């Protein structure tokens, strides 16, 4: 079993974001703990048309968001 199947991912839905473009961008790109920029990594699965996204902060060691985006 590889690392990806052990992690818990949730499907991305846009309804959870609200406010203007600045607020949405801040919610996606900034760490909720220390407000520095998150490092986003993506793993594409072209067979099932999914993209696995992981977000982590190197400043405060916050290991947070794990999302699945659909490509259709």
CHARMM internal coordinates of N, CA and C (Angstrom, degrees):
IC EDIT
DIST 1 N 1 CA 1.4520
DIST 1 CA 1 C 1.5267
ANGL 1 N 1 CA 1 C 108.20
DIST 1 C 2 N 1.3300
ANGL 1 CA 1 C 2 N 116.76
DIHE 1 N 1 CA 1 C 2 N 126.45
DIST 2 N 2 CA 1.4624
ANGL 1 C 2 N 2 CA 120.18
DIHE 1 CA 1 C 2 N 2 CA -177.83
DIST 2 CA 2 C 1.5322
ANGL 2 N 2 CA 2 C 110.96
DIHE 1 C 2 N 2 CA 2 C -83.74
DIST 2 C 3 N 1.3271
ANGL 2 CA 2 C 3 N 115.10
DIHE 2 N 2 CA 2 C 3 N 172.75
DIST 3 N 3 CA 1.4695
ANGL 2 C 3 N 3 CA 121.47
DIHE 2 CA 2 C 3 N 3 CA -175.78
DIST 3 CA 3 C 1.5216
ANGL 3 N 3 CA 3 C 112.25
DIHE 2 C 3 N 3 CA 3 C -62.32
DIST 3 C 4 N 1.3334
ANGL 3 CA 3 C 4 N 117.20
DIHE 3 N 3 CA 3 C 4 N -35.60
DIST 4 N 4 CA 1.4623
ANGL 3 C 4 N 4 CA 120.30
DIHE 3 CA 3 C 4 N 4 CA -176.43
DIST 4 CA 4 C 1.5218
ANGL 4 N 4 CA 4 C 112.19
DIHE 3 C 4 N 4 CA 4 C -64.78
DIST 4 C 5 N 1.3351
ANGL 4 CA 4 C 5 N 118.16
DIHE 4 N 4 CA 4 C 5 N -36.37
DIST 5 N 5 CA 1.4600
ANGL 4 C 5 N 5 CA 119.73
DIHE 4 CA 4 C 5 N 5 CA -178.39
DIST 5 CA 5 C 1.5198
ANGL 5 N 5 CA 5 C 112.14
DIHE 4 C 5 N 5 CA 5 C -75.80
DIST 5 C 6 N 1.3410
ANGL 5 CA 5 C 6 N 119.01
DIHE 5 N 5 CA 5 C 6 N -20.38
DIST 6 N 6 CA 1.4579
ANGL 5 C 6 N 6 CA 121.52
DIHE 5 CA 5 C 6 N 6 CA 177.76
DIST 6 CA 6 C 1.5224
ANGL 6 N 6 CA 6 C 112.02
DIHE 5 C 6 N 6 CA 6 C -80.44
DIST 6 C 7 N 1.3233
ANGL 6 CA 6 C 7 N 117.95
DIHE 6 N 6 CA 6 C 7 N -25.85
DIST 7 N 7 CA 1.4615
ANGL 6 C 7 N 7 CA 121.43
DIHE 6 CA 6 C 7 N 7 CA -178.16
DIST 7 CA 7 C 1.5195
ANGL 7 N 7 CA 7 C 110.65
DIHE 6 C 7 N 7 CA 7 C -78.95
DIST 7 C 8 N 1.3259
ANGL 7 CA 7 C 8 N 114.84
DIHE 7 N 7 CA 7 C 8 N 154.42
DIST 8 N 8 CA 1.4584
ANGL 7 C 8 N 8 CA 120.72
DIHE 7 CA 7 C 8 N 8 CA 178.05
DIST 8 CA 8 C 1.5285
ANGL 8 N 8 CA 8 C 108.96
DIHE 7 C 8 N 8 CA 8 C -99.23
DIST 8 C 9 N 1.3136
ANGL 8 CA 8 C 9 N 116.43
DIHE 8 N 8 CA 8 C 9 N 116.90
DIST 9 N 9 CA 1.4593
ANGL 8 C 9 N 9 CA 122.33
DIHE 8 CA 8 C 9 N 9 CA 177.55
DIST 9 CA 9 C 1.5195
ANGL 9 N 9 CA 9 C 108.41
DIHE 8 C 9 N 9 CA 9 C -111.36
DIST 9 C 10 N 1.3330
ANGL 9 CA 9 C 10 N 116.28
DIHE 9 N 9 CA 9 C 10 N 148.83
DIST 10 N 10 CA 1.4610
ANGL 9 C 10 N 10 CA 120.86
DIHE 9 CA 9 C 10 N 10 CA 173.65
DIST 10 CA 10 C 1.5214
ANGL 10 N 10 CA 10 C 108.51
DIHE 9 C 10 N 10 CA 10 C -120.56
DIST 10 C 11 N 1.3350
ANGL 10 CA 10 C 11 N 116.54
DIHE 10 N 10 CA 10 C 11 N 152.71
DIST 11 N 11 CA 1.4538
ANGL 10 C 11 N 11 CA 120.74
DIHE 10 CA 10 C 11 N 11 CA -179.96
DIST 11 CA 11 C 1.5210
ANGL 11 N 11 CA 11 C 109.97
DIHE 10 C 11 N 11 CA 11 C -75.28
DIST 11 C 12 N 1.3178
ANGL 11 CA 11 C 12 N 115.66
DIHE 11 N 11 CA 11 C 12 N 138.81
DIST 12 N 12 CA 1.4656
ANGL 11 C 12 N 12 CA 122.54
DIHE 11 CA 11 C 12 N 12 CA 179.02
DIST 12 CA 12 C 1.5252
ANGL 12 N 12 CA 12 C 109.48
DIHE 11 C 12 N 12 CA 12 C -74.92
DIST 12 C 13 N 1.3044
ANGL 12 CA 12 C 13 N 116.58
DIHE 12 N 12 CA 12 C 13 N 132.95
DIST 13 N 13 CA 1.4608
ANGL 12 C 13 N 13 CA 121.28
DIHE 12 CA 12 C 13 N 13 CA 172.31
DIST 13 CA 13 C 1.5220
ANGL 13 N 13 CA 13 C 107.64
DIHE 12 C 13 N 13 CA 13 C -135.30
DIST 13 C 14 N 1.3064
ANGL 13 CA 13 C 14 N 115.68
DIHE 13 N 13 CA 13 C 14 N 136.08
DIST 14 N 14 CA 1.4577
ANGL 13 C 14 N 14 CA 121.42
DIHE 13 CA 13 C 14 N 14 CA -171.93
DIST 14 CA 14 C 1.5231
ANGL 14 N 14 CA 14 C 113.65
DIHE 13 C 14 N 14 CA 14 C -80.13
DIST 14 C 15 N 1.3112
ANGL 14 CA 14 C 15 N 118.12
DIHE 14 N 14 CA 14 C 15 N -10.66
DIST 15 N 15 CA 1.4562
ANGL 14 C 15 N 15 CA 120.79
DIHE 14 CA 14 C 15 N 15 CA -178.81
DIST 15 CA 15 C 1.5283
ANGL 15 N 15 CA 15 C 112.64
DIHE 14 C 15 N 15 CA 15 C -67.64
DIST 15 C 16 N 1.3295
ANGL 15 CA 15 C 16 N 117.88
DIHE 15 N 15 CA 15 C 16 N -19.54
DIST 16 N 16 CA 1.4672
ANGL 15 C 16 N 16 CA 119.31
DIHE 15 CA 15 C 16 N 16 CA -178.44
DIST 16 CA 16 C 1.5202
ANGL 16 N 16 CA 16 C 112.65
DIHE 15 C 16 N 16 CA 16 C -77.89
DIST 16 C 17 N 1.3244
ANGL 16 CA 16 C 17 N 117.90
DIHE 16 N 16 CA 16 C 17 N -13.10
DIST 17 N 17 CA 1.4620
ANGL 16 C 17 N 17 CA 121.29
DIHE 16 CA 16 C 17 N 17 CA 178.79
DIST 17 CA 17 C 1.5206
ANGL 17 N 17 CA 17 C 109.41
DIHE 16 C 17 N 17 CA 17 C -94.49
DIST 17 C 18 N 1.3180
ANGL 17 CA 17 C 18 N 116.46
DIHE 17 N 17 CA 17 C 18 N 135.16
DIST 18 N 18 CA 1.4634
ANGL 17 C 18 N 18 CA 121.09
DIHE 17 CA 17 C 18 N 18 CA 179.96
DIST 18 CA 18 C 1.5182
ANGL 18 N 18 CA 18 C 108.66
DIHE 17 C 18 N 18 CA 18 C -144.44
DIST 18 C 19 N 1.3106
ANGL 18 CA 18 C 19 N 116.23
DIHE 18 N 18 CA 18 C 19 N 161.88
DIST 19 N 19 CA 1.4593
ANGL 18 C 19 N 19 CA 121.79
DIHE 18 CA 18 C 19 N 19 CA -179.51
DIST 19 CA 19 C 1.5156
ANGL 19 N 19 CA 19 C 111.24
DIHE 18 C 19 N 19 CA 19 C 101.87
DIST 19 C 20 N 1.3200
ANGL 19 CA 19 C 20 N 115.37
DIHE 19 N 19 CA 19 C 20 N -168.65
DIST 20 N 20 CA 1.4617
ANGL 19 C 20 N 20 CA 119.69
DIHE 19 CA 19 C 20 N 20 CA -179.73
DIST 20 CA 20 C 1.5322
ANGL 20 N 20 CA 20 C 109.92
DIHE 19 C 20 N 20 CA 20 C -81.30
DIST 20 C 21 N 1.3297
ANGL 20 CA 20 C 21 N 115.56
DIHE 20 N 20 CA 20 C 21 N -179.79
DIST 21 N 21 CA 1.4661
ANGL 20 C 21 N 21 CA 120.98
DIHE 20 CA 20 C 21 N 21 CA -175.80
DIST 21 CA 21 C 1.5256
ANGL 21 N 21 CA 21 C 111.94
DIHE 20 C 21 N 21 CA 21 C -61.56
DIST 21 C 22 N 1.3270
ANGL 21 CA 21 C 22 N 117.71
DIHE 21 N 21 CA 21 C 22 N -35.84
DIST 22 N 22 CA 1.4662
ANGL 21 C 22 N 22 CA 121.15
DIHE 21 CA 21 C 22 N 22 CA 179.87
DIST 22 CA 22 C 1.5304
ANGL 22 N 22 CA 22 C 110.83
DIHE 21 C 22 N 22 CA 22 C -63.92
DIST 22 C 23 N 1.3276
ANGL 22 CA 22 C 23 N 117.58
DIHE 22 N 22 CA 22 C 23 N -43.88
DIST 23 N 23 CA 1.4650
ANGL 22 C 23 N 23 CA 121.62
DIHE 22 CA 22 C 23 N 23 CA -179.34
DIST 23 CA 23 C 1.5268
ANGL 23 N 23 CA 23 C 111.78
DIHE 22 C 23 N 23 CA 23 C -66.23
DIST 23 C 24 N 1.3279
ANGL 23 CA 23 C 24 N 116.95
DIHE 23 N 23 CA 23 C 24 N -40.62
DIST 24 N 24 CA 1.4605
ANGL 23 C 24 N 24 CA 120.87
DIHE 23 CA 23 C 24 N 24 CA 179.26
DIST 24 CA 24 C 1.5245
ANGL 24 N 24 CA 24 C 110.41
DIHE 23 C 24 N 24 CA 24 C -67.09
DIST 24 C 25 N 1.3261
ANGL 24 CA 24 C 25 N 117.27
DIHE 24 N 24 CA 24 C 25 N -43.71
DIST 25 N 25 CA 1.4658
ANGL 24 C 25 N 25 CA 120.98
DIHE 24 CA 24 C 25 N 25 CA 178.94
DIST 25 CA 25 C 1.5251
ANGL 25 N 25 CA 25 C 110.76
DIHE 24 C 25 N 25 CA 25 C -62.99
DIST 25 C 26 N 1.3194
ANGL 25 CA 25 C 26 N 117.17
DIHE 25 N 25 CA 25 C 26 N -39.43
DIST 26 N 26 CA 1.4660
ANGL 25 C 26 N 26 CA 121.45
DIHE 25 CA 25 C 26 N 26 CA 178.75
DIST 26 CA 26 C 1.5312
ANGL 26 N 26 CA 26 C 110.61
DIHE 25 C 26 N 26 CA 26 C -65.46
DIST 26 C 27 N 1.3194
ANGL 26 CA 26 C 27 N 117.89
DIHE 26 N 26 CA 26 C 27 N -40.47
DIST 27 N 27 CA 1.4616
ANGL 26 C 27 N 27 CA 121.50
DIHE 26 CA 26 C 27 N 27 CA 179.51
DIST 27 CA 27 C 1.5234
ANGL 27 N 27 CA 27 C 111.97
DIHE 26 C 27 N 27 CA 27 C -65.52
DIST 27 C 28 N 1.3262
ANGL 27 CA 27 C 28 N 117.24
DIHE 27 N 27 CA 27 C 28 N -33.03
DIST 28 N 28 CA 1.4604
ANGL 27 C 28 N 28 CA 121.19
DIHE 27 CA 27 C 28 N 28 CA -178.19
DIST 28 CA 28 C 1.5208
ANGL 28 N 28 CA 28 C 111.75
DIHE 27 C 28 N 28 CA 28 C -82.53
DIST 28 C 29 N 1.3332
ANGL 28 CA 28 C 29 N 117.90
DIHE 28 N 28 CA 28 C 29 N -41.65
DIST 29 N 29 CA 1.4607
ANGL 28 C 29 N 29 CA 121.19
DIHE 28 CA 28 C 29 N 29 CA -169.06
DIST 29 CA 29 C 1.5195
ANGL 29 N 29 CA 29 C 115.48
DIHE 28 C 29 N 29 CA 29 C -98.53
DIST 29 C 30 N 1.3350
ANGL 29 CA 29 C 30 N 119.62
DIHE 29 N 29 CA 29 C 30 N -18.33
DIST 30 N 30 CA 1.4631
ANGL 29 C 30 N 30 CA 121.22
DIHE 29 CA 29 C 30 N 30 CA -173.88
DIST 30 CA 30 C 1.5220
ANGL 30 N 30 CA 30 C 111.75
DIHE 29 C 30 N 30 CA 30 C -104.14
DIST 30 C 31 N 1.3214
ANGL 30 CA 30 C 31 N 115.72
DIHE 30 N 30 CA 30 C 31 N 147.93
DIST 31 N 31 CA 1.4601
ANGL 30 C 31 N 31 CA 123.13
DIHE 30 CA 30 C 31 N 31 CA 178.62
DIST 31 CA 31 C 1.5284
ANGL 31 N 31 CA 31 C 109.58
DIHE 30 C 31 N 31 CA 31 C -69.61
DIST 31 C 32 N 1.3303
ANGL 31 CA 31 C 32 N 118.81
DIHE 31 N 31 CA 31 C 32 N 132.46
DIST 32 N 32 CA 1.4611
ANGL 31 C 32 N 32 CA 119.91
DIHE 31 CA 31 C 32 N 32 CA 178.48
DIST 32 CA 32 C 1.5282
ANGL 32 N 32 CA 32 C 113.15
DIHE 31 C 32 N 32 CA 32 C -71.62
DIST 32 C 33 N 1.3271
ANGL 32 CA 32 C 33 N 117.95
DIHE 32 N 32 CA 32 C 33 N -18.16
DIST 33 N 33 CA 1.4688
ANGL 32 C 33 N 33 CA 120.84
DIHE 32 CA 32 C 33 N 33 CA -179.22
DIST 33 CA 33 C 1.5217
ANGL 33 N 33 CA 33 C 113.05
DIHE 32 C 33 N 33 CA 33 C -86.71
DIST 33 C 34 N 1.3559
ANGL 33 CA 33 C 34 N 116.56
DIHE 33 N 33 CA 33 C 34 N -49.38
DIST 34 N 34 CA 1.4707
ANGL 33 C 34 N 34 CA 119.07
DIHE 33 CA 33 C 34 N 34 CA -172.66
DIST 34 CA 34 C 1.5299
ANGL 34 N 34 CA 34 C 113.61
DIHE 33 C 34 N 34 CA 34 C -121.41
DIST 34 C 35 N 1.3241
ANGL 34 CA 34 C 35 N 118.74
DIHE 34 N 34 CA 34 C 35 N 0.63
DIST 35 N 35 CA 1.4690
ANGL 34 C 35 N 35 CA 125.44
DIHE 34 CA 34 C 35 N 35 CA 177.64
DIST 35 CA 35 C 1.5230
ANGL 35 N 35 CA 35 C 114.57
DIHE 34 C 35 N 35 CA 35 C 64.28
DIST 35 C 36 N 1.3248
ANGL 35 CA 35 C 36 N 119.45
DIHE 35 N 35 CA 35 C 36 N 16.57
DIST 36 N 36 CA 1.4639
ANGL 35 C 36 N 36 CA 119.96
DIHE 35 CA 35 C 36 N 36 CA 172.10
DIST 36 CA 36 C 1.5317
ANGL 36 N 36 CA 36 C 108.33
DIHE 35 C 36 N 36 CA 36 C -87.48
DIST 36 C 37 N 1.3197
ANGL 36 CA 36 C 37 N 116.51
DIHE 36 N 36 CA 36 C 37 N 171.15
DIST 37 N 37 CA 1.4610
ANGL 36 C 37 N 37 CA 120.89
DIHE 36 CA 36 C 37 N 37 CA -176.99
DIST 37 CA 37 C 1.5239
ANGL 37 N 37 CA 37 C 110.95
DIHE 36 C 37 N 37 CA 37 C -70.81
DIST 37 C 38 N 1.3225
ANGL 37 CA 37 C 38 N 116.56
DIHE 37 N 37 CA 37 C 38 N 136.34
DIST 38 N 38 CA 1.4518
ANGL 37 C 38 N 38 CA 121.91
DIHE 37 CA 37 C 38 N 38 CA 175.26
DIST 38 CA 38 C 1.5228
ANGL 38 N 38 CA 38 C 109.98
DIHE 37 C 38 N 38 CA 38 C -80.97
DIST 38 C 39 N 1.3133
ANGL 38 CA 38 C 39 N 116.20
DIHE 38 N 38 CA 38 C 39 N 151.08
DIST 39 N 39 CA 1.4576
ANGL 38 C 39 N 39 CA 122.17
DIHE 38 CA 38 C 39 N 39 CA 173.06
DIST 39 CA 39 C 1.5233
ANGL 39 N 39 CA 39 C 106.28
DIHE 38 C 39 N 39 CA 39 C -97.54
DIST 39 C 40 N 1.3254
ANGL 39 CA 39 C 40 N 116.05
DIHE 39 N 39 CA 39 C 40 N 118.14
DIST 40 N 40 CA 1.4552
ANGL 39 C 40 N 40 CA 121.80
DIHE 39 CA 39 C 40 N 40 CA -177.69
DIST 40 CA 40 C 1.5196
ANGL 40 N 40 CA 40 C 109.24
DIHE 39 C 40 N 40 CA 40 C -102.48
DIST 40 C 41 N 1.3173
ANGL 40 CA 40 C 41 N 116.73
DIHE 40 N 40 CA 40 C 41 N 133.24
DIST 41 N 41 CA 1.4607
ANGL 40 C 41 N 41 CA 120.86
DIHE 40 CA 40 C 41 N 41 CA 174.58
DIST 41 CA 41 C 1.5236
ANGL 41 N 41 CA 41 C 108.08
DIHE 40 C 41 N 41 CA 41 C -123.29
DIST 41 C 42 N 1.3216
ANGL 41 CA 41 C 42 N 115.18
DIHE 41 N 41 CA 41 C 42 N 143.40
DIST 42 N 42 CA 1.4588
ANGL 41 C 42 N 42 CA 121.38
DIHE 41 CA 41 C 42 N 42 CA -175.72
DIST 42 CA 42 C 1.5186
ANGL 42 N 42 CA 42 C 110.03
DIHE 41 C 42 N 42 CA 42 C -126.87
DIST 42 C 43 N 1.3208
ANGL 42 CA 42 C 43 N 116.00
DIHE 42 N 42 CA 42 C 43 N 141.83
DIST 43 N 43 CA 1.4506
ANGL 42 C 43 N 43 CA 123.48
DIHE 42 CA 42 C 43 N 43 CA 176.31
DIST 43 CA 43 C 1.5234
ANGL 43 N 43 CA 43 C 107.05
DIHE 42 C 43 N 43 CA 43 C -129.83
DIST 43 C 44 N 1.3299
ANGL 43 CA 43 C 44 N 116.57
DIHE 43 N 43 CA 43 C 44 N 112.71
DIST 44 N 44 CA 1.4647
ANGL 43 C 44 N 44 CA 121.21
DIHE 43 CA 43 C 44 N 44 CA -176.69
DIST 44 CA 44 C 1.5234
ANGL 44 N 44 CA 44 C 110.41
DIHE 43 C 44 N 44 CA 44 C -87.98
DIST 44 C 45 N 1.3200
ANGL 44 CA 44 C 45 N 115.65
DIHE 44 N 44 CA 44 C 45 N 138.71
DIST 45 N 45 CA 1.4584
ANGL 44 C 45 N 45 CA 123.16
DIHE 44 CA 44 C 45 N 45 CA 174.73
DIST 45 CA 45 C 1.5227
ANGL 45 N 45 CA 45 C 106.71
DIHE 44 C 45 N 45 CA 45 C -121.13
DIST 45 C 46 N 1.3314
ANGL 45 CA 45 C 46 N 116.30
DIHE 45 N 45 CA 45 C 46 N 93.44
DIST 46 N 46 CA 1.4640
ANGL 45 C 46 N 46 CA 120.40
DIHE 45 CA 45 C 46 N 46 CA -174.06
DIST 46 CA 46 C 1.5223
ANGL 46 N 46 CA 46 C 112.32
DIHE 45 C 46 N 46 CA 46 C -72.29
DIST 46 C 47 N 1.3073
ANGL 46 CA 46 C 47 N 118.33
DIHE 46 N 46 CA 46 C 47 N -21.01
DIST 47 N 47 CA 1.4605
ANGL 46 C 47 N 47 CA 120.57
DIHE 46 CA 46 C 47 N 47 CA 178.74
DIST 47 CA 47 C 1.5127
ANGL 47 N 47 CA 47 C 112.62
DIHE 46 C 47 N 47 CA 47 C -67.35
DIST 47 C 48 N 1.3118
ANGL 47 CA 47 C 48 N 117.23
DIHE 47 N 47 CA 47 C 48 N -39.29
DIST 48 N 48 CA 1.4629
ANGL 47 C 48 N 48 CA 120.86
DIHE 47 CA 47 C 48 N 48 CA -179.87
DIST 48 CA 48 C 1.5257
ANGL 48 N 48 CA 48 C 112.58
DIHE 47 C 48 N 48 CA 48 C -108.59
DIST 48 C 49 N 1.3419
ANGL 48 CA 48 C 49 N 117.63
DIHE 48 N 48 CA 48 C 49 N 7.00
DIST 49 N 49 CA 1.4631
ANGL 48 C 49 N 49 CA 124.29
DIHE 48 CA 48 C 49 N 49 CA 177.93
DIST 49 CA 49 C 1.5338
ANGL 49 N 49 CA 49 C 112.19
DIHE 48 C 49 N 49 CA 49 C 57.34
DIST 49 C 50 N 1.3298
ANGL 49 CA 49 C 50 N 116.19
DIHE 49 N 49 CA 49 C 50 N 47.46
DIST 50 N 50 CA 1.4568
ANGL 49 C 50 N 50 CA 122.01
DIHE 49 CA 49 C 50 N 50 CA 178.16
DIST 50 CA 50 C 1.5224
ANGL 50 N 50 CA 50 C 110.25
DIHE 49 C 50 N 50 CA 50 C -126.34
DIST 50 C 51 N 1.3241
ANGL 50 CA 50 C 51 N 116.22
DIHE 50 N 50 CA 50 C 51 N 151.92
DIST 51 N 51 CA 1.4628
ANGL 50 C 51 N 51 CA 122.65
DIHE 50 CA 50 C 51 N 51 CA 172.77
DIST 51 CA 51 C 1.5238
ANGL 51 N 51 CA 51 C 107.42
DIHE 50 C 51 N 51 CA 51 C -124.93
DIST 51 C 52 N 1.3268
ANGL 51 CA 51 C 52 N 116.63
DIHE 51 N 51 CA 51 C 52 N 122.68
DIST 52 N 52 CA 1.4604
ANGL 51 C 52 N 52 CA 122.33
DIHE 51 CA 51 C 52 N 52 CA 177.41
DIST 52 CA 52 C 1.5199
ANGL 52 N 52 CA 52 C 108.02
DIHE 51 C 52 N 52 CA 52 C -91.83
DIST 52 C 53 N 1.3281
ANGL 52 CA 52 C 53 N 116.74
DIHE 52 N 52 CA 52 C 53 N 124.93
DIST 53 N 53 CA 1.4603
ANGL 52 C 53 N 53 CA 121.83
DIHE 52 CA 52 C 53 N 53 CA -179.29
DIST 53 CA 53 C 1.5248
ANGL 53 N 53 CA 53 C 109.83
DIHE 52 C 53 N 53 CA 53 C -117.28
DIST 53 C 54 N 1.3310
ANGL 53 CA 53 C 54 N 115.60
DIHE 53 N 53 CA 53 C 54 N 134.07
DIST 54 N 54 CA 1.4639
ANGL 53 C 54 N 54 CA 121.91
DIHE 53 CA 53 C 54 N 54 CA 174.31
DIST 54 CA 54 C 1.5158
ANGL 54 N 54 CA 54 C 108.45
DIHE 53 C 54 N 54 CA 54 C -122.69
DIST 54 C 55 N 1.3228
ANGL 54 CA 54 C 55 N 116.79
DIHE 54 N 54 CA 54 C 55 N 138.03
DIST 55 N 55 CA 1.4662
ANGL 54 C 55 N 55 CA 121.94
DIHE 54 CA 54 C 55 N 55 CA 178.77
DIST 55 CA 55 C 1.5165
ANGL 55 N 55 CA 55 C 108.60
DIHE 54 C 55 N 55 CA 55 C -120.78
DIST 55 C 56 N 1.3398
ANGL 55 CA 55 C 56 N 115.03
DIHE 55 N 55 CA 55 C 56 N 137.73
DIST 56 N 56 CA 1.4625
ANGL 55 C 56 N 56 CA 120.15
DIHE 55 CA 55 C 56 N 56 CA 179.37
DIST 56 CA 56 C 1.5093
ANGL 56 N 56 CA 56 C 109.42
DIHE 55 C 56 N 56 CA 56 C -149.78
DIST 56 C 57 N 1.3204
ANGL 56 CA 56 C 57 N 115.99
DIHE 56 N 56 CA 56 C 57 N 151.66
DIST 57 N 57 CA 1.4576
ANGL 56 C 57 N 57 CA 122.43
DIHE 56 CA 56 C 57 N 57 CA 179.07
DIST 57 CA 57 C 1.5221
ANGL 57 N 57 CA 57 C 108.71
DIHE 56 C 57 N 57 CA 57 C -112.28
DIST 57 C 58 N 1.3283
ANGL 57 CA 57 C 58 N 116.64
DIHE 57 N 57 CA 57 C 58 N 126.26
DIST 58 N 58 CA 1.4568
ANGL 57 C 58 N 58 CA 120.66
DIHE 57 CA 57 C 58 N 58 CA 179.40
DIST 58 CA 58 C 1.5245
ANGL 58 N 58 CA 58 C 112.14
DIHE 57 C 58 N 58 CA 58 C -84.87
DIST 58 C 59 N 1.3267
ANGL 58 CA 58 C 59 N 117.92
DIHE 58 N 58 CA 58 C 59 N -15.07
DIST 59 N 59 CA 1.4654
ANGL 58 C 59 N 59 CA 120.27
DIHE 58 CA 58 C 59 N 59 CA -179.85
DIST 59 CA 59 C 1.5279
ANGL 59 N 59 CA 59 C 112.51
DIHE 58 C 59 N 59 CA 59 C -77.64
DIST 59 C 60 N 1.3225
ANGL 59 CA 59 C 60 N 116.66
DIHE 59 N 59 CA 59 C 60 N -40.65
DIST 60 N 60 CA 1.4682
ANGL 59 C 60 N 60 CA 119.02
DIHE 59 CA 59 C 60 N 60 CA -177.32
DIST 60 CA 60 C 1.5281
ANGL 60 N 60 CA 60 C 112.73
DIHE 59 C 60 N 60 CA 60 C -120.24
DIST 60 C 61 N 1.3179
ANGL 60 CA 60 C 61 N 118.66
DIHE 60 N 60 CA 60 C 61 N 9.39
DIST 61 N 61 CA 1.4709
ANGL 60 C 61 N 61 CA 124.31
DIHE 60 CA 60 C 61 N 61 CA -179.92
DIST 61 CA 61 C 1.5257
ANGL 61 N 61 CA 61 C 112.92
DIHE 60 C 61 N 61 CA 61 C 59.51
DIST 61 C 62 N 1.3238
ANGL 61 CA 61 C 62 N 116.90
DIHE 61 N 61 CA 61 C 62 N 31.20
DIST 62 N 62 CA 1.4610
ANGL 61 C 62 N 62 CA 122.07
DIHE 61 CA 61 C 62 N 62 CA 175.14
DIST 62 CA 62 C 1.5230
ANGL 62 N 62 CA 62 C 108.24
DIHE 61 C 62 N 62 CA 62 C -76.27
DIST 62 C 63 N 1.3169
ANGL 62 CA 62 C 63 N 116.63
DIHE 62 N 62 CA 62 C 63 N 119.43
DIST 63 N 63 CA 1.4641
ANGL 62 C 63 N 63 CA 121.28
DIHE 62 CA 62 C 63 N 63 CA 174.63
DIST 63 CA 63 C 1.5134
ANGL 63 N 63 CA 63 C 105.56
DIHE 62 C 63 N 63 CA 63 C -109.19
DIST 63 C 64 N 1.3035
ANGL 63 CA 63 C 64 N 114.52
DIHE 63 N 63 CA 63 C 64 N 104.90
DIST 64 N 64 CA 1.4458
ANGL 63 C 64 N 64 CA 117.66
DIHE 63 CA 63 C 64 N 64 CA -168.80
DIST 64 CA 64 C 1.4936
ANGL 64 N 64 CA 64 C 114.63
DIHE 63 C 64 N 64 CA 64 C -115.73
DIST 64 C 65 N 1.2744
ANGL 64 CA 64 C 65 N 114.69
DIHE 64 N 64 CA 64 C 65 N -113.17
DIST 65 N 65 CA 1.4454
ANGL 64 C 65 N 65 CA 125.69
DIHE 64 CA 64 C 65 N 65 CA -167.94
DIST 65 CA 65 C 1.5200
ANGL 65 N 65 CA 65 C 113.47
DIHE 64 C 65 N 65 CA 65 C -55.25
DIST 65 C 66 N 1.3032
ANGL 65 CA 65 C 66 N 115.80
DIHE 65 N 65 CA 65 C 66 N 134.29
DIST 66 N 66 CA 1.4585
ANGL 65 C 66 N 66 CA 123.08
DIHE 65 CA 65 C 66 N 66 CA 170.15
DIST 66 CA 66 C 1.5266
ANGL 66 N 66 CA 66 C 105.88
DIHE 65 C 66 N 66 CA 66 C -132.84
DIST 66 C 67 N 1.3263
ANGL 66 CA 66 C 67 N 115.91
DIHE 66 N 66 CA 66 C 67 N 110.33
DIST 67 N 67 CA 1.4616
ANGL 66 C 67 N 67 CA 121.31
DIHE 66 CA 66 C 67 N 67 CA -172.98
DIST 67 CA 67 C 1.5154
ANGL 67 N 67 CA 67 C 111.36
DIHE 66 C 67 N 67 CA 67 C -122.24
DIST 67 C 68 N 1.3156
ANGL 67 CA 67 C 68 N 115.25
DIHE 67 N 67 CA 67 C 68 N 157.32
DIST 68 N 68 CA 1.4617
ANGL 67 C 68 N 68 CA 122.96
DIHE 67 CA 67 C 68 N 68 CA 171.72
DIST 68 CA 68 C 1.5192
ANGL 68 N 68 CA 68 C 107.31
DIHE 67 C 68 N 68 CA 68 C -119.04
DIST 68 C 69 N 1.3321
ANGL 68 CA 68 C 69 N 115.90
DIHE 68 N 68 CA 68 C 69 N 124.67
DIST 69 N 69 CA 1.4602
ANGL 68 C 69 N 69 CA 122.33
DIHE 68 CA 68 C 69 N 69 CA 175.90
DIST 69 CA 69 C 1.5244
ANGL 69 N 69 CA 69 C 108.15
DIHE 68 C 69 N 69 CA 69 C -104.94
DIST 69 C 70 N 1.3194
ANGL 69 CA 69 C 70 N 117.05
DIHE 69 N 69 CA 69 C 70 N 140.20
DIST 70 N 70 CA 1.4571
ANGL 69 C 70 N 70 CA 120.64
DIHE 69 CA 69 C 70 N 70 CA 174.72
DIST 70 CA 70 C 1.5172
ANGL 70 N 70 CA 70 C 109.31
DIHE 69 C 70 N 70 CA 70 C -93.71
DIST 70 C 71 N 1.3231
ANGL 70 CA 70 C 71 N 116.98
DIHE 70 N 70 CA 70 C 71 N 143.99
DIST 71 N 71 CA 1.4627
ANGL 70 C 71 N 71 CA 121.56
DIHE 70 CA 70 C 71 N 71 CA -177.17
DIST 71 CA 71 C 1.5186
ANGL 71 N 71 CA 71 C 112.37
DIHE 70 C 71 N 71 CA 71 C -103.35
DIST 71 C 72 N 1.3063
ANGL 71 CA 71 C 72 N 119.56
DIHE 71 N 71 CA 71 C 72 N 18.11
DIST 72 N 72 CA 1.4626
ANGL 71 C 72 N 72 CA 119.37
DIHE 71 CA 71 C 72 N 72 CA -179.98
DIST 72 CA 72 C 1.4898
ANGL 72 N 72 CA 72 C 111.79
DIHE 71 C 72 N 72 CA 72 C -106.37
END
COOR INIT
IC SEED 1 N 1 CA 1 C
IC BUILD
